[in-house]
Structures are given as structure tokens and as C-alpha cells.
């Protein structure tokens, strides 16, 4: 092998190693960025439609989306009124209280917060292992959502604005 061919192989090898190390650093940095804030997961299973969907979304991406998009607050979007058993509730007025309560969620011990069971449906909201878990089941279908507890109040604050 000539000296020129050896130099070409050395330069090619150096470039390849540099590219590989660069990609490892980029992937590692992206993973660290995503893992820093946790991951929101949504799992949908519908036996009737044959659908099973699992979507993990890094919390950092949720933060960017909440900041970058023009999501109107609940009361601004006209979703601020709820009627329960004939009692009208203004969610806009409750917003600050809801955000304050959710800020305490992270320091609470793990617990079931709400559980509703009837002959067909099941709904459970719990705090477990640093996550707020919401599980809804009905015959043939289920939805599970998991949100890092440290992010729940921030999301609610954005929505209740």
C-alpha cells in the first residue's frame, strides 16, 4: 500500500470516528434533555377498533409546545363553565385554587386521589412514584395517562391562565 493510500485510510478513519463520536454526543444530549423533565405517556387500547397506541412525549417538548403555541386558557376558550347536578361552576374562578392544590401534589405521599367504579366503567386518578396517573376503562377500551408530578401544576397554570 502506498503512503498516499495509507494517509487516505487514516483520514477516512479519523472522519468516521469523529462522526460516530459526534452522533453519540448528540443522542446522549438529546436523551439527557428529555430525561431531565420526565416523560408524559398516553396509552390507548381499543379492542373494538383493534387499536393499541402508546405515545411517550418528553416533558421538555410539552413545555416548548405550551410556550410556543397559542393555547387559550380554559376560560378564554369558552370552556370555563361546568354544570354538575344543576350547579354552575366557573372553572376560571377555580383556576388559581386548582393550580395551588396541584403544586402540593409533588410533596404528597403516593395515594389514590379519585376512584369511581360502576357496573361498566372505571376511573382512577392516583399519585404514584412521582407521577400523576389517570386510568379510564370501559368494556373494550382503556386510556392511561401518566404525567410527572412536578409538571402538573405548570400545565394547569397554562390551561387556567
C-alpha positions in Angstrom: 0.0 0.0 0.0 1.4 3.4 -0.9 1.9 6.2 1.5 -0.9 8.2 -0.1 -3.3 5.3 0.3 -2.3 5.0 3.9 -3.0 8.7 4.5 -6.4 8.4 2.8 -7.3 5.5 5.1 -6.1 7.3 8.2 -8.1 10.5 7.3 -11.2 8.4 6.4 -10.9 6.5 9.7 -10.5 9.8 11.7 -13.5 11.3 10.0 -15.6 8.2 10.7 -14.6 8.1 14.4 -15.3 11.8 14.6 -18.8 11.3 13.1 -19.6 8.4 15.4 -18.4 10.3 18.5 -20.5 13.3 17.4 -23.6 11.2 16.9 -23.1 9.6 20.3 -22.8 13.0 21.9 -25.9 14.4 20.1 -28.0 11.4 21.0 -26.7 11.5 24.6 -27.5 15.2 24.9 -31.0 14.7 23.5 -31.7 11.8 25.9 -30.4 13.9 28.9 -32.6 16.9 27.8 -35.7 14.6 27.5 -35.0 12.7 30.7 -34.4 15.8 32.8 -38.0 16.7 32.8 -39.6 13.3 32.6 -42.0 11.9 30.1 -45.7 12.2 29.6 -47.2 9.0 28.3 -50.6 8.3 26.8 -51.7 4.7 26.2 -54.9 4.0 24.3 -56.2 0.5 23.8 -59.5 -0.1 21.9 -60.3 -3.7 21.3 -63.3 -2.8 19.3 -61.2 -1.0 16.7 -58.1 -3.1 17.2 -56.1 -0.1 18.2 -53.2 0.0 20.7 -51.4 3.2 20.8 -48.6 4.2 23.2 -47.2 7.7 22.9 -44.3 8.9 25.1 -43.7 12.7 24.9 -40.7 14.3 26.7 -41.8 16.9 29.2 -39.3 19.3 27.7 -41.3 19.0 24.4 -44.6 19.6 26.3 -43.1 22.8 27.8 -42.0 24.0 24.4 -45.4 23.3 22.9 -47.2 25.1 25.8 -44.9 28.1 25.4 -44.9 28.2 21.6 -48.5 27.6 20.8 -51.4 29.9 21.3 -53.4 27.6 23.5 -56.1 29.7 25.0 -56.8 29.4 28.7 -59.9 27.3 29.5 -62.0 30.4 30.4 -60.8 32.2 27.3 -61.7 29.3 25.0 -65.3 29.3 26.3 -64.7 26.0 28.2 -64.8 27.7 31.6 -68.3 26.7 32.7 -69.3 23.3 34.1 -72.7 22.2 35.3 -72.8 19.4 38.0 -76.2 18.4 39.3 -77.6 21.7 38.3 -74.8 23.8 40.0 -72.9 26.0 37.6 -69.2 26.1 38.3 -66.9 28.7 36.8 -63.6 27.0 36.2 -61.9 30.3 35.6 -62.5 31.3 39.2 -61.3 28.0 40.5 -58.1 28.0 38.4 -55.8 29.6 40.9 -57.0 27.3 43.6 -56.6 24.2 41.3 -53.0 25.3 40.4 -52.2 25.8 44.1 -53.5 22.4 45.0 -51.6 20.8 42.2 -48.4 22.5 43.3 -48.7 20.4 46.5 -49.1 17.2 44.6 -45.3 16.5 44.3 -44.8 16.6 48.1 -47.8 14.3 48.8 -47.3 10.6 49.6 -48.4 8.1 46.9 -52.2 7.7 47.1 -55.4 7.2 45.1 -57.0 10.6 44.7 -60.2 9.6 43.0 -61.7 6.2 42.1 -65.1 5.7 40.5 -66.4 2.3 39.7 -69.7 1.3 38.3 -71.0 -1.8 36.5 -69.4 -0.8 33.2 -66.8 1.9 33.8 -63.8 2.6 35.9 -61.9 5.8 36.5 -58.9 6.2 38.8 -56.7 9.2 39.4 -53.7 8.5 41.6 -50.2 9.7 42.5 -47.5 7.1 42.4 -43.8 7.2 42.1 -43.6 10.9 41.1 -46.3 10.6 38.5 -50.0 11.6 38.3 -51.7 8.6 36.8 -55.2 8.7 35.1 -56.8 5.5 34.1 -60.2 5.2 32.4 -61.7 1.9 31.4 -64.9 0.8 29.8 -65.8 -2.5 28.2 -63.4 -3.0 25.2 -61.4 0.2 25.7 -59.0 1.9 28.1 -56.9 5.0 28.3 -53.9 5.6 30.6 -52.1 8.9 31.0 -49.0 9.5 33.1 -47.6 12.9 33.9 -44.6 13.8 36.1 -46.0 15.4 39.2 -43.5 18.3 39.1 -45.1 19.3 35.8 -48.8 19.0 36.6 -49.2 22.5 38.2 -47.2 24.1 35.3 -49.6 22.6 32.8 -52.7 23.6 34.8 -51.4 27.1 35.2 -51.0 27.4 31.5 -54.5 26.0 30.9 -56.2 28.1 33.5 -54.1 31.1 32.6 
